[in-house]
Amino acid sequence: MIGIKRSHELILLLFFIGLIIIMSLLSPSFLTIDNLLSVTQQMSEFGILALGVTVIIITSGIDLSVGSIAGLTTIVIAMSYGWSGSLVAAILLGILAGALCGAFNGVLIAKIGVPPILVTLGTMTFFNGIALVLSKGNAISDLPEEFYFVGQGYLFGNVPVQTVIFLVLAILTSLLLSKTPWGRRVYAVGNNSVAAVFSGVQVDKVLLYVYIFAGIMAAISGWIISSRVSTARADLGAVYVMQSIAATVLGGTNIAGGSGTIFGTVIGVSVFAVLANGLNLIGVSPFAQNLLMGLALIVVLLINNMSIIKRKIAIFIKLNFN
């Protein structure tokens, strides 16, 4: 299984390197330092969302509500600052709101047993509705100058703050999954939840913490997005939901659960960011961009699953022509 996982990551890494070479040939400005740092800035927001999504998919779950959690977080931060006047307290309340949303998903899935796709399809609308009610459908822009640092500021000269946050969170998440008992339990639940129960794993507790973790990642992502665009709005994270899921699957995380790495997800996120940036630089229309990004996703997934495809073709030929 590890060999298969590594081969998927290697194929994707080679595809990513090839993509960089192609984009640098098509646009001379692609390989400039400023542009590459801009790419990391673009990938950080939905990359942080993808970290939470990866952990969930490893357990064979799904979370369609992360974008709504991100949007709700921005409203909670903005309104909390208006009430308290404390930016630190407002951000902490926003992250707490994300954790509570994740816990709500986790309770319905882990304790009651409702399928994840049904729960998060419902809470996607529910959380968005809460954000719309709180904000009365309006954007909120009355935030202090310091709030914009994580979305618009730079460290070490010209490295975007959100890039550093994404890398730190990616490393921490990778260590959680690979070096802690909780991480091993996450993989065990995804491989076989029944066997995990007989092995002494408290599956419901693992799932609850997984969805709380995803809620916190969504909250941090929403905070960064809001900081970058200088406003809080209920729909800010919605555009990244499908991208985060696609990047996770592209990175080799098995949609059926049981396998996947943060390294693979980071490469998947990078592929989407490089492709979007490169297509913008060479003047491809947004409509054609969606088509080409979808095509790239299909091609890589087909390559990754070539052994399965070959086996099924061989079985088909054997059954029908022998």
Buried (B, 14 or more C-beta within 10 A) or exposed (E): EEEEBBEBBEBBBEBBEEBBEBBBEEBEEBEEEEBBBBBBBBBBBBBBBBBBBBBBBBBBBBBBBBBBBBBBBBBBBBBBBEEEEEBEBBBEBBBBBBBBBBBBBBBBBBEEEBEBEEBBBBBBEBBBBBBBEBBEEEBBEEBEEEBBEBBBBBEEEEBBBBBBBBBEBBEEBBEBBEEEEBBEBBBBBBBBBEEBBEEEBBBBBBBBBBBBBBBBBBBBBBBBBBBBBBBBBBBBBBEBBEBBBBBBBBBBBBEEBBBBBBBBBBBBBBBBBBBBBBBBBEEBEEEEBEEBBEEBBEEBBEBBEEEEEEEEEEEEEEEEEE
